[in-house]
Each structure stands twice: as C-alpha cells, then as structure tokens.
Amino acid sequence: MSSNIARKLHREVLNYAREANLSGWRSLLKHFIARVNANDDEKLRLISEVISHFPKSGLAKKLVDQALTLAADCHIESAKSNEPVALSYSFIIKPYVSPSEKGLFLVSFENQLDKILDAGILSVIQERYHIIFIPSWTGLFSPALFKLATYSDRKNPIFVLPVHKHERAVVSLLGKNCISLPFNAASWVNPNFFEKEALERDIDCLMVANFSGFKRHWVLFKALTGMPESVSAVCVGVPLGTRTADSIMQEADDYGVADRVTIVEDPPQEDLRLYFQRAKIFCAMSYREGSFIAVAEALMSGTPVVMFRNAHIGTKSLINPEVGALVDSVSELQERVMEFMEFKDHDKVRQIARESISAEANCRKLNKMLADWSVENGLNWTKDIEPFYSMRLSFYYFDEGAMDRLNPDYEYLADQGVKIWLP
C-alpha cells in the first residue's frame, strides 16, 4: 500500500471514529472506572467530557449535580497570590459604580478562569464586578465553569454565553444564579472592517482555519477531486503544534490536488479581510470545535458558507439557505460548491449577517438585557456597557475614550495584582 493511500485511509478511519462519537463512549467508560480510584479533579474532568459528548443524555442533570459537588469539594480558592496574575482575552466592559451597581468583567477561555481561581483573586474581582464568561470550545460544561459556578450566589451571579444555541437552556443546571445570554464568541464581529468597495470574487473555495487536524482540510481536498480542475482553494491559517503549512500541502498532495491549493500563512489582518471579500464560498470543514469566528467574518463579508449538517460548531445556527448550505456528504459538498460558483447575492448575505452578528447591534442587545436584569433584581443601572468587538480572539473598544473612562477600574485591579493584557 502506498504511503499516501495509507495516510488517506488513516484519516478516514479517524474521521469515522470521531463522527461515531467513539471518544465520547471512551470518556463514559473512563468515567465509570474513575468512580473507583481517580481523584476528584480527574473525576471532574471526565464528567465534563462525558456531558460534552452526550449533551442531551438523560444522565446530564445527574452528572452536573455530581460535578458541582466535586467542584465544591476539590477546589477551594487558593490564598491570594503576592505575584501579579496576567490575564488575556479578558477585559472590563462596564465600570464599577457602587455596591448596588457593580461593573462587568468579561472572560473567555477556561484557562483564564483557572488562573483567576488558582491565584485566589476571584473574590477580588467579584467584590466589584459581575463575571461574564464565554466558553472556548464545543461542550458548555468544563471543570473551570463548574468551579466558577460554586462561587455564584444572588450577589455574585455568573453570566454565561454558550457556544451553541441549544446549550442556553441547560445553563440553569449550574444553579439559579448562573444566567444564560444568547451570544457566543462569534457575536462580536466589527462590521465596519468589512464595508469595503466590492472586490472581484476571484477565489473559488476559501478556508480560514489554523492548521490543526480537527479543521479537516483534507475533506475539502477530497471534494476537489470530484470537481472540475478549474476549481481551486485558498487555505489561510497559522501553524498549531506540529501541524504546519507543509502538513496541509502534504494532505493536498495525497489527494492529487496540490496544484489547485494555495496556502497563505498568518497574513496581516487587513489582508485576511480581503481574502474573505474575494471568496465565492467559505468552506467550514470542522466536525467539532467552538464558535468558529471565521464563519461569522465570512458572512459579514457577504461570502456564503458551506458546512456539514452534523458539525458541532457554534456558528452552524447562522447557516440557512439564504446565506449558505448545510451538507450531509462530500458528494453534496461538491454539488453545493459548484452552485455557489455563480452566486451573486453577496449584499443580501452581508445584510443578514449585520442583523445577527454585528458587534454594535449585539452590544446594544447585551446592554438592554443586563440593564433589565439589574432593575428586576433591585440593582441600579446608571452607566451602560462600553461597546466592544472581537478580532483574533482579543477584545477592543469601539470608542477610543473607553480606556480613559475605565482606567480607574484597571488601576484598581492592577493594585490588587490583576494584570490584564490588552492588545
């Protein structure tokens, strides 16, 4: 068997295992074994994995209850560190006003929650701020979120922005003081970046994704083999772990389409936006990941998106026949890609995207929801949130004067040993 055939077969087998949820069944087995001899942290991790793979299982509520008990037992907030704690992907969106009008502190990524908990600074933050948390991956529940939930109460609610639409209803399993909000990491695209003069749509298939294996570039290459040789693809991304641009090109070569694939590694942000605006179709090939912000950016560029119907991706809820297509097979992927080669209604895609994922519009919605919640709970609301947007996972304020208004808040946290990295 030739090496490229072996590699292709290996990918197909791994993909079948992934889509058959074999890793989920393995996690479930490990969970039952761990009930005998694992420590509480390991049990908590396995419970999180099981619920992630079986979110609609009848076991979910029981497992969440177990996880909350474990989280309370295995994690007691550490003594406050004397060393500064550096946080990324976190920032203040509303200033502290008074005990009856706390500020708002937004945190994304579970590893940032772990930093807050392990350094003993949660109480410092909660004294002045309500926490808003954005999970980073598919599967709402994580050890970090379970631990955070054990510190929630009426005075210190936790606001959660689940990756998936269907997860919003289960946030309440964490407790009545954990509150779901209808947004995710892809809800904060700045539309102003994509309002450029129309460009020629000279890129057939575009992928914007890191070079990790879970992005499944090879699925697109497999699809290319069944399309006319005139159809090509541009893959934009960054290396991850051992996976480099050479890894992607090797996959393209395995399917005999290397001459139809262009790899662009880590372009400047302005160039990246141009790729979105030049594409005829954006191909989101992942089976499981988080919100997949590039999907939202493609739509904001007026570029339709094709994605697999069985994908566990947060932005899948944005895909409908007006803005793209959900497919069930590689053959259907080929058919839809060819249809979109003649697509012309880019302005309509862009307008629909502005209505659902514009950071400006969603900041207004978020502000109203939080203001209403404050009034309903007998709290004051005299200052609105500072409108913000996300770019390459980091957050920015629309108004340059926001930093001046929030500087006292950042200085307070710095005095308490909480250093927040802002781009």
SULBELUR-V347337 format. One line per field, one symbol per residue. ss: DSSP state (h for helix, s for strand, l for the rest). phi: phi as a letter, one per 40 degrees, with the letter a starting at -180 (. if undefined). psi: psi as a letter, one per 40 degrees, with the letter a starting at -180 (. if undefined). A space follows every 10 residues. Layout:
ss: ???
phi: ???
psi: ???
This chain:
ss: llhhhhhhhh hhhhhhhhhl lhhhhhhhhh hhhhhhhllh hhhhhhhhhh hhhllllllh hhhhhhhhhh hhhhllllll llllssslls sssslllsll slsssssslh hhhhhhhhll lhhhhhllss ssssllllll llhhhhhhhl lllllllsss slllhhhhhh hhhhlllsss llllhhhlsl hhhhllllll llssssssll llhhhlhhhh hhhhllllll llssssslls llslhhhhhh hhhhlllhhh ssssslllhh hhhhhhhhss sssslllsll llhhhhhhhh lllsssssll lslhhhhhll lllssssllh hhhhhhhhhh lllllhhhhh hhhhhhhshh hhhhhhhhhh hhhhhhllll lllllllsss sllsssslll lhhhhhhhhh hhhhhllsss lll
phi: .ccccccccc cccccccccc gccccccccc ccccccbccc cccccccccc cccbcbcccd ccccdccccc ccccbbdccd ccccbcbbfa acbaccbadc accbbcbbgc cccccccccg bdcccccbbc cbbbccacgd cadccdcccc bcadcbcbcb bccbdccccc dccchccbbc bcbacccbcc cccbcbcdbc cbbcbbbbac cccccfdccc cccccbbdcc cbbbbbabca gccbdccccc cccdcgbdcb bbbbbfcddc cdcccdcccc abbbcccaac cfcdcccccc cgccbbaccc cbbdccccca dcbiabbbac ccddccdccc cbcbccccdc cccdcbbccc ccccccdccc ccccccbgbc abbcccdaab afgcbbcccc ccccccddcc ccccccgbcb cbc
psi: hidddddddd ddddddddde fddddddddd ddddedeiid dddddddddd dddgdeieed dddddddddd dddehhhiih ieiihhiifi ihehihdide giahhhhihd ddddddddef eddddedeii hhhhieiihd hiddddddde eiadegihhh gidideedde dedeieehhi ifiadeefhh ddeegihhih gehchhhhii eideefdddd dddddeiiee hiihhhaiih behadddddd ddddefedee hhhhhgiidd ddddddeeid hhhheidhab dgdddddddd eehihhihde ighdedeehi edeaihieid ddddddddde dehefddddd ddddddehdd dddddddddd ddddddefii gehiihiiii hfeiiiidhd eddddedddd dddddeehhh hh.
